Amino acid sequence: MELCPEVFELAGDIASIKNGADLSRDEEVIAAAEACPVDAIHYEK
């Protein structure tokens, strides 16, 4: 499953923010972090 592919790239268990990603997608980023099965996405409010 891809979580918020417009913002993140996943390589193994490491998520990276895509170059030029729209970071104003707060709700989608939070949902992706909470749903990530390998806990690779973290965020701070």
The 8 nearest C-alpha neighbors of each residue, nearest first, counted from 0:
[[1, 2, 35, 36, 3, 4, 34, 31],
 [2, 0, 4, 3, 9, 31, 7, 8],
 [1, 3, 31, 4, 0, 35, 7, 34],
 [2, 4, 5, 6, 31, 7, 27, 1],
 [5, 3, 7, 6, 2, 1, 8, 9],
 [4, 6, 3, 7, 20, 17, 21, 8],
 [7, 5, 20, 4, 17, 16, 3, 21],
 [8, 6, 16, 4, 17, 15, 5, 3],
 [7, 9, 15, 14, 17, 16, 4, 10],
 [8, 10, 14, 13, 11, 15, 7, 12],
 [11, 9, 13, 12, 14, 8, 15, 39],
 [10, 12, 13, 9, 14, 39, 37, 8],
 [11, 13, 39, 10, 37, 14, 9, 38],
 [14, 12, 39, 10, 11, 9, 15, 40],
 [15, 13, 9, 39, 8, 40, 7, 10],
 [16, 14, 8, 7, 17, 9, 13, 10],
 [15, 17, 7, 6, 8, 18, 20, 14],
 [18, 16, 20, 7, 6, 19, 8, 15],
 [17, 19, 20, 16, 6, 15, 21, 7],
 [18, 20, 17, 21, 6, 16, 22, 5],
 [21, 19, 6, 17, 18, 22, 5, 16],
 [20, 22, 23, 24, 19, 6, 5, 17],
 [23, 21, 24, 20, 25, 6, 28, 19],
 [22, 24, 25, 21, 26, 28, 20, 27],
 [25, 23, 22, 27, 26, 28, 21, 6],
 [26, 24, 28, 23, 27, 29, 22, 30],
 [25, 27, 29, 28, 24, 30, 31, 23],
 [26, 28, 30, 29, 25, 24, 31, 3],
 [29, 27, 31, 25, 30, 26, 32, 24],
 [28, 30, 32, 26, 31, 27, 25, 33],
 [31, 29, 27, 33, 28, 32, 34, 26],
 [32, 30, 28, 2, 34, 29, 33, 35],
 [33, 31, 40, 29, 35, 30, 34, 41],
 [32, 34, 30, 31, 35, 29, 38, 40],
 [35, 33, 31, 32, 30, 36, 2, 38],
 [34, 36, 38, 32, 37, 33, 31, 39],
 [35, 37, 38, 34, 39, 33, 32, 0],
 [36, 38, 39, 35, 12, 40, 13, 34],
 [39, 37, 35, 40, 36, 32, 41, 12],
 [40, 38, 13, 37, 14, 12, 35, 41],
 [41, 39, 32, 38, 14, 35, 42, 31],
 [42, 40, 32, 39, 43, 38, 29, 33],
 [41, 43, 44, 40, 29, 32, 28, 33],
 [44, 42, 41, 29, 32, 40, 28, 25],
 [43, 42, 25, 29, 41, 28, 26, 32]]
